[in-house]
Each structure stands twice: as C-alpha cells, then as structure tokens.
C-alpha cells in the first residue's frame, strides 16, 4: 500500500490518542483546578495538531476531504472506546455499540462510489 494511503491512517490514530487525552483525560482528576486543566489540555491538543495536519495534507493526495473526515471520526470512536474502558473504567453498553456501528456504516457509504 503506498505511503499516501497508509500515512493518514497512522497519523490520525496518533492524533486521536492525544486529542482524547486532551479532552477526556482530565475527567479522572475532578478536583484539579480548571485553570490548570485548560492549559494542560491545550498543550496536549497541540501535539494532536502536529499529527492531524500532516495526516490531512498527505491524505488529501489520495482521499477526498469527506473521506478523511469520515476516517477521522471512525478512528476517534475506536480510540475513545478503548480509552473509555481502559483509562476511565467506564463500560460500553449495547446501545453504544449500535451507535458506533451506524457510524461505521456511514463510513462505508463515504468510501464507496455508487
């Protein structure tokens, strides 16, 4: 598989790991002052951008913008599901699985030409 097809997937996986921690990692520390949490989250989000921007720049050579966004959403859900269970200790329920499945079905339509 050529690099332009694979690189966006790998880079978006990395970016989503950072963004998930930036947005939701602080939930494990409910007593941390918000004035600390915000700049720490911004710092983590900066790292997310360092992966997301190249992912989209490289990926747009072979994928449409809509395909890149759809790919990003599916990767976000996978990363979040793992994060939610392993880091936050929150179980996923059957309705979450159905909702995620519908988004994956949407990705199918975004990547297939009819």
Buried (B, 14 or more C-beta within 10 A) or exposed (E): EEEEEEBBBBBBBBBBBBBBBBBBBBEEEEEEEEEEBEEBBEEBBEBBEEBBEBBBEBBBEBBEEEBBEBBBBBBBBBBBBEBBEEBEEEEBEEEBEEEBEEEBEEBEEBEEEE
